[in-house]
Structure formats: structure tokens, C-alpha cells
């Protein structure tokens, strides 16, 4: 006879939590992609029946069902960077090459993408940078969090909250401020991003996975150093998160599940948190 006690305990635990979606939506016209990368596209491939449409005629030649196809950059929307994103493989002869360059998305264990959420408040930095630059999330932000909520521990998932996701709106409604304006035109401040000393402190604490509600762990003025440093040491970066304001500073459980892309530099997916009621 099967013992259902474990399932019952899990069901009881889930009944005492709120599930918070931390994922940005995807749609054409939203600033979901890195400004120089392929934009997100979604086109209807088959509709229940043929139908006239002013911009995209709908066809039902495959049968009475509905499906669409996507053009999706690996770094589109809420996604996780694998170390191979910026670290070449060791035999490449390229700068920054190391064994970490062999860790593509499909090589990342799922347990590296879940754990206790530690939400570090960096909202004081939102919209404070010079045009085309990112204000730096510092060690002081982390130390203030630790003073109030306890020292970070190995296995914690650090989430930097700046509320930058408030800029994640359709481009015609001001969504250029999210990434394209500061990165391409140097117009307006960039998203807050952790500096190298901050990443060093996280590594000292044993934190190997971090996320933020900005566009990239690297700042808009030069995204490469933060990626070379952290990914080169095996860290994982989860970018374009949303709704971190709905999480407590401590006490939630974070889960990220990406698409299983063989050889992927990154993986879009769904980020959620379980928050005790």
C-alpha cells in the first residue's frame, strides 16, 4: 500500500503559503529582450478556421485548433544566465576561458535554482544614476539587510529589489526607459546593478545564485565585468524578475524553472516564490 503521508504533508504546507509570480509577461511591444538582441515575436500559425485580419490573416489549414510559434532569444524575459554565457570553454584560447565555460544551461542542477529567498532592498537607487549609467548596489545594501534579518548563508538565493520592473511597460507607453534608452541612447539612468565588491561579499557568504528585477546583473555602462567575475566562479544570475516588492525580506522560498535548452547560454522560464501566509 502506498504511503500518502508525504503528499499530505506537502499539500498541507502549500495550503499555508501564497504563490507569488516573479516573472515578467512576454508579448510583442514589451521590452523583454536585450536591446541589441532579437526581439520577442509571436505569430499565429493555425487558427480554428480561416479568418480575415488586418495585419495577420488567420488560417485553419491544419485543422480546427489554435497554435502559434515564437521567436525567442535565450535571454528574453525572465531568464537565468549559465556560466557559459560569458565564459568560453577552456580549450578555446579566448580571454576568460575556464572550466566554467563548459557549464551550459542543461548542466546546471535544478537545486541551484531554488532556495531561501533573501530580498535585499536597493530601492533607494531606482532612477538615481547618471544618464547611461547604472547606480551600484553596494556591500552596504547587503550588510544592512544582514543587520536586520541575519547573516546570509550558503544556499540562500539573494534577490536585489530596486523596483526597476515598474519600467517594464509597452514601448509606446515609456518602456524604452527599461533598457533601450539608457543602453542605446545614453538617455536616462540605468537599472541598479551590483558592483564587484558586492559580488565578492556574496561569494564569501557562500551565495552562488542571485537575481534582480533589473535587466542585467551587469550595469548598463559595462555589463561584462560583473558577468566575467561571477559566472567565472560558477555563480548563476537570474535577470528580469518582477514583483519582488511582494516578498518579505526573509522567509520566502524561491523557485526558478527554465526551459531545458541543451547547450544553452541561458534559459527563459518561470520564477515563483512561496510566501508563508
N, C-alpha and C positions, 0 to 999 in steps of 0.2 A: 504494500500500500504506500502511496506517495505521501510524504510529509509536507503539508502545505504551510507549516508554521512560518517558514522563511518568507513565503509570498504574503502571508497575512501581516507579518511584521512590516514588510516593505509597503504594503497598501496602507497600513495604519500610519506609517511615517509620512507617506505622500499626502495623506489626508490632513496633515498638520502643517503643510507648507504651501506657500504661494509660488507658482512658477512664473518667473519674470522673463520675458523675451528680450534679449540683449542684441538682437540682430537688426540691421538696417534693412528696409524693404528694397527690392530691386524692381526697376521699371525704366523704360527709356525716358530720358529727360532728367533723371536724378543723377547726382554727382557720384556715382558708385565706383568709378574707375580712376586709377591714377591718371592725371591729366594728359600724359603723352601715350597712354595705352589704348588698346581697342575699347571703345565704349560698349556698354551692355546693349544688346539688341535682342528683341523677342518678336518673332513673326509667326502668325498662324499658318500652319502647314495644311491642316484639314479641318473643315467645319462640318456640322451635321448635314448641311445641304448648301448648294451654291447660293450665294447672296451678293448682291451689288454692294460696294463700299467705296466711298470717295477716294481713299488713299490706298486701300489694300483689299482687292476683291477676294472674297472667301470662296473656297472650293470644297466640294464634298466628294471628290472623285475616289477617295479611299474608303468611303463608307460613311454611315451616319454617326460619326463620333468627332470629338474635338481634341486636337493636339497642336502644339506649337514647338518651334525649335529656337534655340538660344545661341547667341554669340557671347561667350563668357570668358573673360580674361581670368587667369588663375588668382589674380589679386583683386578681383571685383567684389565689391560689397564687403560684408564682414568675412574676414578670412584669416588664416594662420600662415605665417612665413616659416618654411622649413630652413634649416641651416644652409642648404644648397642654394637658397635664393641669392646670397651674396658671396658664398664661399665656394670657390672652384674645387674640383676633386684634386687629390694630392699629386697625381701624375700629370697634371695639366701644364705645369711650368708657369702658371699665372700668378700674379700677386695675390696674397691672402689665401693661397691654396692650402688645404689641410684635409685630414680625415673627415672633418665635419662636412666637407663638400660631398661626401657620399650619402649624407642623411637627407634624402628626399622625403616628400610628404608620406609616402607609403611605408617608410622606415620608422616613422615616429610612433611610439606606443600610445595607445589611446589614454592610458592612465597619466600621461604627461599633460593632457588637455583638460583635466578635471581636478578639483581640489577645493580647499577652503578659500573663499574669496576675501581678499583684504583690499578694500576700496580706499585708495589714498586720494585725499581731496587736493586738487590743484585748480579749483575753480577761480582762485584769485588771479590766475594767469590768463584767463579767457579774454581774447581781444585786446591784449596789452602789448603785443610785440610790435616792433617797427615794421613798416611795410616790407613784405617779402622775407621776413624772418620769423622764427618760432621762439617764443619765450621758453626758457629752460626749466623743466621740472627738476628740482634740486634734491640733494640729500636731506635738506631741512624739511621738505614736504614728507619724506619717509620718516624722519626722526620724530616729527610732530605726531604723526599717526601712531608710531610705536609708543610715545609717551602717554597717549590717551587709551590705546587699545592693546598694548602688549607687543613684545618683540616679534618680528616676522620669523617664521620657522620654515625649514625645508619642506617642500611640498605645497606651500601656500601659493596661490595664484594672485599676483598683485595686479590690480586694475586701477589705472590712473584716470580719475574722473576730472574732466575740465568742462563738461557740458558742451564740447565742440559739436556734438551731434545736433545741436539746435540749428546749426547752419546746413544740415542735410535736408534740403528742400529742393523742389524743382528749379532748374537753372533759370527759367524766366522769373521766378519768384525770389531770386537772390542766392541761389545755390552755388554761384561762382565763388562766393566767399569761403566755401568749404575747402576747396583745393586749388581750382584753376586760377583764380585771381591772384592769390599770393605766390603761387609757384610759377605760372607762365608770365604774368604781367608785373609781378612785384607790387601788386595793388592790394593793400590791406594786410593785416597781421596774419601770420600762420598759426597753425594749431600748436598748443603746448606739447613739448616732447622732452623725454628725459635726457639729461646730459650724461656723459660717460661716468663722472663720479657717482651719479645716482645708480647707474647700471652696476658699477663696481660694488656699491653697498648691497644691492640685491644679491649679487653673487656671493658676497661674504655671508649673507644670511642663508644661503642655500636655495634661494628662489631661482628657478630655472624657466618659469613660464610667466609672462606678463602680457597685459593687454591695455588698450586705451581707447577712448572714444574719439580720438583724432584719426587723421588719415594714415599716419605712419609713425613708428617709433623714432624714425629719423626726422629731424627738423626740416622745414621747407627749404632753408637756405643750403643745407648739405645733408641729405639723408644717409649718405654712405657710411660715415664713421660709426654711428650707433649700430648699424647692421653688421659691419665688419667686426666690431667689438663683441657684441652679444651673441650673434649667430656663430661667430668663430669659436665661442666657448660652449656651444651646444644649447644656447637659450632658444626659446620659442616665442614668437611675437604674434599676438592676436590683435588685429587692427580693424578700424571702422566699427567698433562696438557702439551700442546705443543704450539709453535708459539706465545708465549707471546711477543716476540720481534716485532710482527706485530701490537701490540696495542699501543695506546698513553698512557702516564702515567695517564691521566684522560680524561673522555669524552665518553668512550665506554660503551655499555650496555651488560652485561654478562648474559648468559642463560645456565643452565645445566639441562638436562632431562635424568634421569636414568631409567633403567628398573624398572617396578613396582613389586618388589620381596616381597611377603608377608613374614614378619618376617625377612627380610634381614639385615645382619650386614653392608652391603654396596651394591652399585649398579653401575655396568658399564653403560655407556651411552654416550651421545654426548654433548660436550661443544662447544658453539659458542659465538661470540661477534659481536654486531652490531657497526660498526665504522663509524662515520659521514664522508662523502666524502669531 
